[in-house]
Amino acid sequence: MQPVDFTTLTAACSELRTQWLPARLEQVYQRDRFTVSLALRTMNQRGWIDISSHPAAARICVGDSPPRIPDTFTFSEQLRHQLSGLALVSIAPVSPWERVIDLQFAKRPGEHALWHLYAEIMGKYSNVILTAEDNLVVTCAHQVSAKQSSVRPIQTGQPYELPPSLTDAVPSAIESLDRWKERISLVPGQLKTNLLKNYRGLSKVLVVSMIRSANLDPEQSTDSLNPHQWQQLFHRWLYWLQCLENSKFQPSFTPEGYSVIDWPKPDEKETNPENKSNSPLPSSFYSEAESANESNSTLPSSFLPLPSSFSSVQQLLNSYYTGEINQQVFAQLRHQLTQKLNNVLAKLRLKANTFKERLQQSADADTHKSQADLLMANLQHWKPGMKSISLPDFETEKPVIIPLNVEKNAVQNAQAIYKKHQKLKRARIAVEPLLAAVQEEIDYLEQVEAALSVLEAYRNTQDLQTLAEIREELIQQKYLVVSDYRGSDKNAAIEFHRYQTPSGFELLIGRNNRQNDQLTFRTANDYDLWFHTLEIPGSHALLRLTPGTVAEETDLQFAADMTAYYSRARHSEQVPVVYTEPKYVYKPKGAKPGMVVYKQERIVWGRPQQAPAGS
């Protein structure tokens, strides 16, 4: 995941200052243990500003509205208590080339700041710290003890200290090409490494993109550059500094992540050092670059960034980090749920096999009764000391060998066999409901497992919401125990899978058991058709029909194909799918989520490999 560097932070704060100052703080909400959101209102708009101290995704940008879940974090409660109703009057860096931003709050615009909220966007050392006018720390996202850091502990009640100052050289547009080149190439090494080592405010992503825009290899040695290549790289250097000074940023995604600088694209003519007029850079830029040590030049308007698909840096940052974090959370949550289901199902299947073995033994109960009856009817054939006796069967007259206890007589042996018959009979009566309960539990968890199997990879936020709903369901069903569990947003919109049949009818498919119940018992009406795989775990599907319309064979086949695809048998060639009217679908009393019974069903064979979702 690409971290927010100084350039990106400068771009984000430049937009925030332009669009969100001054603003009234109306609410504070903490999304997770790393991210706190501030609800701001200006004369023209209202929105949420996310401040995150995530070790891999620390940032400050305009974010989405938070979910309607109770906020139970102490940090946000303290921020609400101190800052609610105040005005955000300044978003300023604490010192040049530092990734620490001071958000200042006052009673009203124009007055002195009463509170300072410091956002330290520094990778794994990121933090959010609130101080009062006296510069004492009131609260912070992460307290740092003296044992954790002897250089800079962060504790409530202690004076706030800035991070240790950087010692690298400060980038400057008035530095000459020769001095800049000398600093970078004094000790030969990789071009990107030497740039990073000798100047502050740089990041690996920025340096690599800067070098590549000059048609150079970031890993090549500084000794391998000719004078013209040094000059081209220096032009990009000045271009970057000019963008920072004039707040000229253009957000866009790149194959490696994102960029807020629209670097000029190199072409073949630019590599020709003989004639500057062949370069894509304006001729005025060369003279300005060569005299940069004399005056602070201004780039021509023709060299400004080109438009991009993102309208703002805020939109890019929110989109990128929301997607990256969601992808990480999705992978972790899916692994957690899959492991839990596998463990629980393995135990249940072992228990079910044990019950089946006991039932198999109980199946011999009637055999024992017939042996005892046979022995009682033939007492005269018993002799003392017999270990077994062979007697003809009542019906087939085939010989039946009955084991005997030599210490007992014939009647006592018969009574012992009768007792064994009664014991096995009682065991069967006791085990059958236990096996049914275990099998019902297995069927339910296999239904959950089928919903998980469809979610193979993260594609959008709806996939993560589906996983969160499955997790919440397993918590409610007591399969998961979570100490810091917070319920999901009950008012969140349910987004079923939606498809259109060849005749134009809408087909809805549930993503998990919660949605299956919603689809079957709340969304369905009397004219719809309900689909499900026959005795195979899978999603509920609903073919929406209006009064007077009839589904064609192609529509039924399409619905069967899609239903089969969203089932445990999605990799099969053909899958039996039942369909019926919703009024014939029932939920047994006490049944788990997603579990139903149905009647008056008809069968159509689904072809999951031909489903549009699988193509």
N, C-alpha and C positions, 0 to 999 in steps of 0.2 A: 504494500500500500504506500502510495506516495505521500510523504509528510508535507505539511504546510511550511514553506520556507519564507525567508524575509520578503522576497518579491511578492509572493502570493498574499502574505499578511498585509503588506503595504497596499496592494490592489484592493483587498477586501475592505480594509479600514477607510480607504479613500472613498469608496462607494457608500459606506455606512455614514461617514461624515456628511456627504452630500445629500443623502436621502432621508436620514433618520435623526438629524440634529436640528433643533432640540426636540425631545420627545418625552412624554409622560409615561412612567413605569406603572402599569396597571396590575400586573400579575407576575409571579415567579413560579415556575414549574420545573421539577427535576425529572427528566426522562429516565435516567439510569444513574449509576454511581459516578459516571464521568461527565454527563451532559446536563447543564442547567439552561433553561429557556426563559427569556425575559419578554413579556408582552408589552410592546411599546405602541403608543398612539401619538401621531403627529397631526398637524392640521389637515393633512391630505390622505393619510393611510393609517392602518393598524396592522401589526404583524408580530412575529416572534423572532427574536435573535437568539441563536444557539451559541453557547460558549462551552466548549468541550475540552476537558483535560485528558482525553483518551490517550494512552501512551503511543498508539500508532495513528490516531486520527484526530489529534488536537486541532481545534479550529475555532474561528468566530465567523458566523455568517447568518443570513436570514434563513430560517428553517420552516418546516411545516408546522401546522397546529398540533399540539400534543394530544395523545389519546385521552379519553375521558375515564381515566383510572385514578383512584385516590393517590395523592403524592404523600409518601410516608417518610421521606428523607429529611433529616435534621438540617442539613446545609441549606436547602431551599427554604425551609421554615424560618431560619435565621435571616436569610436575605429578604424574605417577604416582610418580616417584622421591622427591619431597618430601612428598607428602600421603597416600599410600596407608597405610591402617591408622589414620590419625588420626580424631578425632571433630570433626564440624562442630558447633560450640557456639553460634554466633551468626550471624544474618543481619540486619545493622543498617545504616541509612543513615549516611553519614559526616558529614553536616550537614543541617539542615532544608532542605527544598525543593530538594535536589540529587538528580539521577538517578544517584548513585553508591552502590553497595551493597558493604559489607564483609562477606565470608564469612570467619569466623574459625575456625581449626583448632587444636585442642589434643590432648594425649595422651589425655585423658579429660575428660568433662564436669565442670565445676567448677574446672578448672585454667586458668591463664593461656594466652592464645593464642600459639602458636609461629609460625604463618603467617597471612598475610592475603591473600585472593584478592579483589581489587577488580574488580567488574563495573560498568563505566561504560556505561550505556545512554543514549547521547547521539547518536543518529542516525548520520551519517557519521563522527563523531568517537568512536564507540564503541570500547571496548577491554576486554581482560581482563588484569589485571596481578597477578603474584604477588610479594609481599614477605615478608621475614623479620621477626623481632622488631626488628631495627635499622632497619627502614623502607627498606632498600635493595631496589631492583628486582632480582629473581632471574631472572624471565622474563616475557614478555608476548606477547600474540597478535600485536600489531603494534608494532614499534619505530618511534619518531618521531625523526628526526634534527633537529639544530639548523637545518639548511637547510630542512627541511619545516615547522618551527614554531619561531620564535624565542621565542614566549611560553611554551610548555610542551613541551620535548623529553622523550621517554621512552626511556631507554637502560638496558640491564642494568648493574648496579653503581652506578647513580646513585640518589640519594634520591627516594622517591616524593613527588610534589607533587599536591595536589588541583587540580581544574580551577579556573580563575579564578572568583572569587565573583560571583554575580549582583548586579546593582545595582537591579533593580526592587523595588517595595514588596512586603512579605510579606503574603499574605492572612491576615486575622484575623477571627474571629467576633465580637470585641468592638468592631470598627470600626463607627461609626454609619453609618446610611443616608446622611446628608447628607455626611459626609466621603468615603464610598465614591463617591457620585454626583459630588462635586466633582472627585475625582481622575480619574474616567473622562471627564467632560464638560468639563474645563478647556479643552482644545483641541478644538473640534468636529470630528467625523470619523465614520467608520463605527463602529458599535457594537462589532462583533467585533474590529476593529483596535485600538480604544482600550482594550478590555479586555486584549488580548494585550500591548500596549505598557506598561501601567502595573502589572502584577502578575506575579510569578514563579509558576512551577508550573502554568501554563496551556498548553493546546495548542489548535490551531485546531479540532480535532474536538470537544474538550470545550466550548469557548466556543460554537460553533455549536449544539450540542445543548442547552446551557444556555439560550441565547437563544430557540431554537425552542420549548422546553418552556414558556416564558413567553408563547407565542403572539406573538412578535415576529420581525421580519426582521433577520437578522444584518448585512445591508448597509445598513440604514437609518441615518440620521444621528442622533447623540446629541441634536441639537436638536429632533428630532421626537417624543421621548418625553414623555408627560404624567406627572404625579406618580404616578398609579396604576400605570402601566407600569413606572416605575422601582422602585416598591415590589414588584411581582410578580417582576421580575428579581432584586431583592435577596433575596427569599425563596429563589429557586433558588440564589443564591450561598451563603446560610447553610446550605441543605440540603446542598450539595456539601461544605462545610467540616465539617458534622456527620458526613457519611458517612466522610470521611477520619479524623476523630477517633475514631469508634466502630467503624471497620472494617466498615461496613455496605455491602456491595457486592453487586450482582446482575448477573452476566455475561449478555450476550445479543448476538446479531447484529443489525445495523441495515442499512438499504439502502446506507449509505456504508461500512460496515465492522463495527465492534463497539462496545459500550459496557459499562462496569462500574458505571454509575450508572443506576438506574431512575427517571428523572425523572417527576414528577407530570404527568399528561396535562392540557393546558388544555381547557376547554370554554367554552361561550358565557357561562355565569354568571360565570366568572372575570374576564371583561372588563368587568363592571359595577362601577364604582368607588363606586356610591352605597351599596351594602349589603354589608358584609363577610360577613354571614351567608349570602349567595348563593354565596360562593366555595367551591370544593371543598377548600380548606385549612381545617383546624380553627380555630375562633376563638381557641384558646389560642396558635396559632402566630403570630397577628398581634401579640398582646401581647408575646410573646417576641421577635419580630423588632423591634418598636419599642423594646424596652428592651435590645437587644443590646449597646449601648455601656456598660451598667451591669453586666451579668453574662453569663456564658457559658451560654446556654440549652441545653435538651435537647429534641429533637424528640419529639412524641408518637408512640406506637407505631403509630397509625393511618397515619402518614406514612412508614413504612418501605417499602423496595422490595418489589415483588411477586415471587413465584417466577418462574423462567425455565426454559428447556429445558436450560441448562447447570448442572451440579451444582457447578462450581467455576470460578474464574478460570483455573486451570491448564488445564482441559479446553478452555476457549474459546481461550486463547492458542495452545495446541498445535495445535488444529484450524485456527484462522485462518491462522497463519503457515506451518504445514506445507502447507496448501492453496495459499496465495499463492506461496510459494517454489517448490513443485512446478510450479505453472502457469508461472512464469517459466522454470524449467529445462526444462520440457517444450517450450515454444515455441522456446527457443534450440537445444535438442538436435534437435528435429524440423527446424528450418531448416538446421542444420549437416548432418544426414544427407541431407536432400533435395537440398541443393546439391552435396554430394559425389557422390551417386548420379547426378544430372543430368550432372555433368562427366564422370564415368567412362563413363556410358552413351553420351554424345555421342562420346567418343573411340573407344569400341569399335564403335559403329555406323559411324563413318567408316572405321575399319579394315576392318570387314566389307564395306562397299561397295567398297573398293579391291580386296579379294580376289575379290569377285564380278565386278568388271570384268576382272580378270586371267583368271578362269575363263571369262568370256564370250569373251575373246580366244583362250583355249586351245580353245574349242569349234570353232574354225576349223582345228584341227590336221588332222583327217581330210580336210578340203577341200584343204589343201595337198598331202597325200599323193596324193590322186586326180589333182590337177593334174600332179604330178611323173610319176605313172604314165602319164598321157595324153601328156605330152610325150615320154617315152622311147619310147612306142609309135608316135610319129609324127615321128621325127627327120628323115625325108625332106622334111617340109614346112617345116622351118626354113631361113631364108635369112639371111646376114650382114646386120647393121644393123637387124634387126627389133626394135621396142620392145614388141611384143606379138604373140601368135599366137592365132587362133581355131580350135579343134578340136572335133569332135563328141564328145559325151559317150558313154561306153561303153554305157550302158543306155538313156538317153532320146534319144541322138543329137542333142540340142539343142546349139547352139554354146556352147563355154566359152572365154572370153577369158582368157588367161594372160599376166600382165605378164612382160617379159623384160629382162635386162640386156644392152645392145647390145655391151658389151665382152666378153661370154662367149658361147661356142657353146651349142648345144642341150643337150649333156650336162652342161656346167658349170651351166647354168641349172637343169636338173633336180636336180642334186646340191645346189644352194643351196636349192631348195624343199624337198627331203628334209630338209636340216639344220634349216630353219625348223620343219618338222613335228615333228622330234625335240625341238627346244627347247620348243615349245608343249606337247608331251606331257609333258615332264619338269616344266614349270611347273605343269601341272594336278595331277600327282601330289604336288608339294610344297605347293601352295596348298590343296587340298581338306582335309587335316587341320588346317591353320592356320585355315581358315574354320570348321570344325566346333568347334575349341577356342574361338574368339571367340564363336560363336553360343551355345555352352554357357554361357560367361561372361555373355553378355547375358541368356539365359533365367534364370540364377540371380539377377542383379541386378534383373531385372524382377519376380521373385518377392518380393524384399525391398521393391521399390518398391510392390508391391501391398499388402504389410503396412503400409507407411507411409501409404498413401492412406486406409486405414480409420481411422487415428488423426488425424482432422481437428482435434480440440480436446481439451483436458484435461478429464476427467470424474472420475477417481479415481486413487489411487496405483498401481493396476494398469496404467493407461495409461503412466505414467512408467516402471514396471518393464519393460514391453514395449519401450519405446524404448531403455532401457538395455541390454536383451538384444540388440536389433538392433545397437546401437553396439558392444557387445562382440564380436558375431559378425563385424562388418566389420573390427574390429581384428585378430581372430584370422585372418581371411582376407587380411590385409595391404592392405586398401583404405584403412584409416585408420591414421595413425601418431600416437600420443599419448605424450608424454614422461612425464607423471605418471599413467599409466594404473594403476588399481587394479581387479582383477577383481571381478566381482559375487559376491554371496553364493551359493555353490553349493548351500547347504541351503535356500534360499528356496523356498517352496511355489510350484508352477506352477499358475496359475489360468487354465484354459481359459475361453473363452466357453461358457456352459451354457444350453441351452434344452430345452424339453419338447415332444415331438411331440403331435399330437391324440390318439394312443392312449396317451400317458403314458410313452413311451420317452425316454431322455436322449440329447441330441445335444451332443457336444463339438466345439468348433472351435478350432484353434490360432491364437494371436495373432501368431506369428512363426515363423521357420524352426526355432528351438530347440524350440518347443512342437510344431511339426508333426512333427518327428522323434520327440519324446517320445510324442506321441499315436499315431503310426502303428506304431512299433516296440517300445514298452514298455507302453502303456496298452491297446491293442487286444487282444481275444481272438478265438478262432475263430468265435464266434457273431455278432460285430459286422459292420457294413457300413461300408466306407470310401468317402468321396466326394471328388471333386475336379473342378474345371472342366476341360473338354476343351481341351488345348493353350492354356490361358489361365492366366497366373500368378494364384495365389490360395492360400487357406488349405486345409489338410487338415481334413476333418470326419469324425467317427466316430459312427455311430448305434449306441448300446449296446443289444444284445439279449441276452436270457437264454435258456438251453436250452429248446427247445419253443415259443418264441414266433416269430411271423412278422410282419414289418412290413407294414402295409396300404399301399395306394396313396397315401393321404393322408399317411402318415408319410414315404414316399419323396419325395413332392412337397415336403413341408415341409423335409426335409433338403436337397433340391436347391435350393430357394429360398434357404435360408440359406447354402449353399455358394456360390451365385452372388453373393449380396450381399457376402460376404467375399472378393471376387476383383477383378481389374482391370476386369471387365465389369459392375460393380455398378450402373451407370447405364443398362444396356441393358434392353430389354423381355424378351427371352428369351436364355438362355445354355445351351449344351450342357454337361451335367454327367454324368460317368461315376461308376459305383459298382461295387465288387467286394468280395470278401472280403479281409481283411487279409493272408491267407497268399499272395495273388497280387500283393502289392505288395513291390517289392524296391528296395534301394539299391545302385546300381552301385559297384564298387570305385573309391575315390577321388572319389566324387561329393561335391559341396558340400552344406552343410546344407539340408534341405528338398527336395532333388532326388531323385525316385524314378522308377521305371518300373513298369508294371502290365500285367496281361493278364486275359483272360476278363471284360472289363468290359461293362457294359450302360449305355445312355444314357437319361437322362431330362432334359427341358427345364426348367431352373430359371427362376423369375420373381423376380428380385431386388427389383423394385418392390413385390411383395406380401409380402416377408419382414417379420416382426415387428420385426426390428432396424432396418429402414429407416423404419418408421412413426413 
